[in-house]
Amino acid sequence: MAQKAQPARGMRDVVPPLGELRRQVANRVLDVYARYGFEVIETPALEDIGVLIGSQGGDNEKLVFKVLQRGAKLEEAIAGQGELADLGLRFDLTVPLARFVANHFNELPMPFKVAHVAPVWRAERPQKGRYREFVQCDIDMVGEAGPAAEIELCCATLDALRAVGIPGCSVHLNDRRLLRAAVERHLGAVADPTPVYIALDKLDKIGPAKVAEELSDYGAAGVEALLSWLQTADMTEGPDEVVAGLESTVGALRSAGYPVEFDPALVRGMGYYTGQIFEVAHPDVGYSLAGGGRYDGMTARFGAPPLPMCGFSIGFERICDLVDPALFGAAGRKVAVLCNDQAEQLACLSRAASLRQAEPAATFNVLRRARNARKQHGDLSHLGYTEIIEAVTFLA
Amino acid sequence: MAQKAQPARGMRDVVPPLGELRRQVANRVLDVYARYGFEVIETPALEDIGVLIGSQGGDNEKLVFKVLQRGAKLEEAIAGQGELADLGLRFDLTVPLARFVANHFNELPMPFKVAHVAPVWRAERPQKGRYREFVQCDIDMVGEAGPAAEIELCCATLDALRAVGIPGCSVHLNDRRLLRAAVERHLGAVADPTPVYIALDKLDKIGPAKVAEELSDYGAAGVEALLSWLQTADMTEGPDEVVAGLESTVGALRSAGYPVEFDPALVRGMGYYTGQIFEVAHPDVGYSLAGGGRYDGMTARFGAPPLPMCGFSIGFERICDLVDPALFGAAGRKVAVLCNDQAEQLACLSRAASLRQAEPAATFNVLRRARNARKQHGDLSHLGYTEIIEAVTFLA
């Protein structure tokens, strides 16, 4: 029996012309980040499982694709002597970045501004439009404790979205410390508020009744008061330092002409945030295009000093769904040359080579004529070819 | 105890300025491929394990990182009811491409020319300079049975190497059918010659004595004759059709000015090749920069017609080791602005924003002054900054 041809469950293939569009969108985003001074890094897709688990990654930690041990260690594990998995695929780029910074602490410039664009994997229940492999475009500032980090990350992210032709975005802003104070005011002292954040983060998706149900252990009256506070709070209802920070970010963004609003119900699902958190909203879609926040001290988990860190991550697939492909065309002419036989084809290859040298932005694509001429012309037009010519013409 | 900060065994982090260099090298390669008409595709990193195992991938199949089942299926597997792993990380881009083509057979143009640049993973014994995650830059032609495929793949690959500033490369060429005829002539009829190819492929690394040892089951006299044939054979010692194909490739490449030589000892480790095979050699290094060949019919494994397919894959890390970083600088000025306090910093962020609009290729990187001024200047110079200025100057 044939092996099935579909990608693995929840995964997808990228078919032309989307692949080239994705390359150009990613480059335009990275070009903006480069002009702000964010330097490109890469980390491996696989991390030791201990890097990913226990990283305050919230529900994402449950969704890690774990990699089976190999060789003797696998045999021992199967015999009950040890863990079956030693590696896992990263679920975000933030936890690997903290490990990266700790690993290269002595050689990195500090403050360090980093751009990190790569796929991440989550074993989520597959659903329409959501994939188990997707790309995040992160920028992070390491070693900057002041609000300049938040301000610059928000400006650069909105500039990147403008650069790919998605204007009209706004930043939604909150602070985990404000949220934590509200949680403690309404639910009492909570050792680890992460489960509360995970529940509150689903407010948009599952509504207040179901969130209240998930939080029933904390007492119905307190939960109701907390949910009602989330709908109505204003920015000044927090510790002075927190309010000053939020005012600084809002003020700087507004004076630079970027739309920003305080949103007390903005929570984000990860446990690792320690200060301001933010998302990018777009009027045409019900989900955020980007999300991030401050996560000071994560480097300490990896034996380095507890550095200030703050990051903002664009959901690459989400922006690719919104861009106008017409803004990302090829730089030069796209010419397809159709040949009838091998002799024509070899002659055309040689002619195309010299034409490419003369006109370096142009595409000269030498192809055998397909049996179905109408389909071939349609396919080529779909791929952006405006000139489809015969070999005899090309060779003349 | 702190989690260790190093990447997982055999993996590595890419630290600036290498990350930006890699982005620019990949783009220059892809720009060349685009001008030939190769269209960018993407496939998921994870494939169903059945796609990877039994794919004639040679020793690579033993090196697959396998992903543990999840949920109820994992519990069943632990209880002995089923396989522990359902997915694996791809070990090359060729096998996933065959699945891709079969999956999208009805919507793809045919012939189909594809560029596929992505990481692959192999659980090899870690050694200096070799990593368990590395990037391959593949181009493939699907649906072209004639030598135009081989010729165009070789030309495009050598052009890509020239475009990133690696001239002086040459193509080494052989044909699996010629090799197979020699194996059968010297070792007798062999149902599956793959183990012979895997052993012969190590000739450079382990020498003829050890290869002969690995092949001892086939009879010492025959193996000796085969090894001696590999050192001396010329292109004409094969079936007519094979010789004509080799002559066609060699002739076209030479007349276009590309260096090419027939190499009877070129084997390649994968079992899936069916015709011409090739590698790119460079005078400065003892390993190949690229490798590929014809692998007709692989699509049949996935229930599609057995299409002609041929591909060439550049080892991305290998070329990044050879390029001259001076050829890949930033497009515009790189200006670092050092601030003493938050007030200066916020004012500089705002000024940098307007300067970036006026001079879109320039980088304006606003940073807090570090305690160690000499280290900070050195770090910035290492990252390509030629202008390091004080906030007061920048704001004046």
Chai-1 contact restraints between the chains, C-beta under 6 A:
chainA,res_idxA,chainB,res_idxB,connection_type,confidence,min_distance_angstrom,max_distance_angstrom,comment,restraint_id
A,A2,B,F302,contact,1.0,0.0,6.0,A-B,restraint_1
A,A2,B,G303,contact,1.0,0.0,6.0,A-B,restraint_2
A,Q3,B,G50,contact,1.0,0.0,6.0,A-B,restraint_3
A,Q3,B,V51,contact,1.0,0.0,6.0,A-B,restraint_4
A,Q3,B,R301,contact,1.0,0.0,6.0,A-B,restraint_5
A,Q3,B,F302,contact,1.0,0.0,6.0,A-B,restraint_6
A,A5,B,R99,contact,1.0,0.0,6.0,A-B,restraint_7
A,A5,B,A102,contact,1.0,0.0,6.0,A-B,restraint_8
A,A5,B,N103,contact,1.0,0.0,6.0,A-B,restraint_9
A,A5,B,F302,contact,1.0,0.0,6.0,A-B,restraint_10
A,A5,B,G303,contact,1.0,0.0,6.0,A-B,restraint_11
A,Q6,B,N103,contact,1.0,0.0,6.0,A-B,restraint_12
A,P7,B,P44,contact,1.0,0.0,6.0,A-B,restraint_13
A,A8,B,L46,contact,1.0,0.0,6.0,A-B,restraint_14
A,A8,B,E47,contact,1.0,0.0,6.0,A-B,restraint_15
A,A8,B,D48,contact,1.0,0.0,6.0,A-B,restraint_16
A,A8,B,L87,contact,1.0,0.0,6.0,A-B,restraint_17
A,M11,B,P44,contact,1.0,0.0,6.0,A-B,restraint_18
A,D13,B,T43,contact,1.0,0.0,6.0,A-B,restraint_19
A,D13,B,F100,contact,1.0,0.0,6.0,A-B,restraint_20
A,V14,B,I41,contact,1.0,0.0,6.0,A-B,restraint_21
A,V14,B,E42,contact,1.0,0.0,6.0,A-B,restraint_22
A,V15,B,H104,contact,1.0,0.0,6.0,A-B,restraint_23
A,P16,B,E39,contact,1.0,0.0,6.0,A-B,restraint_24
A,G19,B,V40,contact,1.0,0.0,6.0,A-B,restraint_25
A,G19,B,I41,contact,1.0,0.0,6.0,A-B,restraint_26
A,G19,B,E42,contact,1.0,0.0,6.0,A-B,restraint_27
A,E20,B,V40,contact,1.0,0.0,6.0,A-B,restraint_28
A,R23,B,V40,contact,1.0,0.0,6.0,A-B,restraint_29
A,R35,B,R356,contact,1.0,0.0,6.0,A-B,restraint_30
A,R35,B,T363,contact,1.0,0.0,6.0,A-B,restraint_31
A,G37,B,T363,contact,1.0,0.0,6.0,A-B,restraint_32
A,G37,B,N365,contact,1.0,0.0,6.0,A-B,restraint_33
A,E39,B,P16,contact,1.0,0.0,6.0,A-B,restraint_34
A,V40,B,G19,contact,1.0,0.0,6.0,A-B,restraint_35
A,V40,B,E20,contact,1.0,0.0,6.0,A-B,restraint_36
A,V40,B,R23,contact,1.0,0.0,6.0,A-B,restraint_37
A,I41,B,V14,contact,1.0,0.0,6.0,A-B,restraint_38
A,I41,B,G19,contact,1.0,0.0,6.0,A-B,restraint_39
A,E42,B,V14,contact,1.0,0.0,6.0,A-B,restraint_40
A,E42,B,G19,contact,1.0,0.0,6.0,A-B,restraint_41
A,T43,B,D13,contact,1.0,0.0,6.0,A-B,restraint_42
A,P44,B,P7,contact,1.0,0.0,6.0,A-B,restraint_43
A,P44,B,M11,contact,1.0,0.0,6.0,A-B,restraint_44
A,P44,B,E133,contact,1.0,0.0,6.0,A-B,restraint_45
A,L46,B,A8,contact,1.0,0.0,6.0,A-B,restraint_46
A,E47,B,A8,contact,1.0,0.0,6.0,A-B,restraint_47
A,D48,B,A8,contact,1.0,0.0,6.0,A-B,restraint_48
A,G50,B,Q3,contact,1.0,0.0,6.0,A-B,restraint_49
A,V51,B,Q3,contact,1.0,0.0,6.0,A-B,restraint_50
A,F65,B,V67,contact,1.0,0.0,6.0,A-B,restraint_51
A,K66,B,L68,contact,1.0,0.0,6.0,A-B,restraint_52
A,V67,B,F65,contact,1.0,0.0,6.0,A-B,restraint_53
A,V67,B,V67,contact,1.0,0.0,6.0,A-B,restraint_54
A,L68,B,K66,contact,1.0,0.0,6.0,A-B,restraint_55
A,L68,B,L68,contact,1.0,0.0,6.0,A-B,restraint_56
A,L68,B,A85,contact,1.0,0.0,6.0,A-B,restraint_57
A,R70,B,A123,contact,1.0,0.0,6.0,A-B,restraint_58
A,A85,B,L68,contact,1.0,0.0,6.0,A-B,restraint_59
A,L87,B,A8,contact,1.0,0.0,6.0,A-B,restraint_60
A,R99,B,A5,contact,1.0,0.0,6.0,A-B,restraint_61
A,F100,B,D13,contact,1.0,0.0,6.0,A-B,restraint_62
A,A102,B,A5,contact,1.0,0.0,6.0,A-B,restraint_63
A,N103,B,A5,contact,1.0,0.0,6.0,A-B,restraint_64
A,N103,B,Q6,contact,1.0,0.0,6.0,A-B,restraint_65
A,H104,B,V15,contact,1.0,0.0,6.0,A-B,restraint_66
A,P109,B,D379,contact,1.0,0.0,6.0,A-B,restraint_67
A,M110,B,A370,contact,1.0,0.0,6.0,A-B,restraint_68
A,P111,B,L367,contact,1.0,0.0,6.0,A-B,restraint_69
A,P111,B,R368,contact,1.0,0.0,6.0,A-B,restraint_70
A,A123,B,R70,contact,1.0,0.0,6.0,A-B,restraint_71
A,E133,B,P44,contact,1.0,0.0,6.0,A-B,restraint_72
A,G146,B,Q342,contact,1.0,0.0,6.0,A-B,restraint_73
A,A148,B,Q345,contact,1.0,0.0,6.0,A-B,restraint_74
A,E152,B,L349,contact,1.0,0.0,6.0,A-B,restraint_75
A,R301,B,Q3,contact,1.0,0.0,6.0,A-B,restraint_76
A,F302,B,A2,contact,1.0,0.0,6.0,A-B,restraint_77
A,F302,B,Q3,contact,1.0,0.0,6.0,A-B,restraint_78
A,F302,B,A5,contact,1.0,0.0,6.0,A-B,restraint_79
A,G303,B,A2,contact,1.0,0.0,6.0,A-B,restraint_80
A,G303,B,A5,contact,1.0,0.0,6.0,A-B,restraint_81
A,Q342,B,G146,contact,1.0,0.0,6.0,A-B,restraint_82
A,Q345,B,A148,contact,1.0,0.0,6.0,A-B,restraint_83
A,L349,B,E152,contact,1.0,0.0,6.0,A-B,restraint_84
A,R356,B,R35,contact,1.0,0.0,6.0,A-B,restraint_85
A,T363,B,R35,contact,1.0,0.0,6.0,A-B,restraint_86
A,T363,B,G37,contact,1.0,0.0,6.0,A-B,restraint_87
A,N365,B,G37,contact,1.0,0.0,6.0,A-B,restraint_88
A,L367,B,P111,contact,1.0,0.0,6.0,A-B,restraint_89
A,R368,B,P111,contact,1.0,0.0,6.0,A-B,restraint_90
A,A370,B,M110,contact,1.0,0.0,6.0,A-B,restraint_91
A,D379,B,P109,contact,1.0,0.0,6.0,A-B,restraint_92
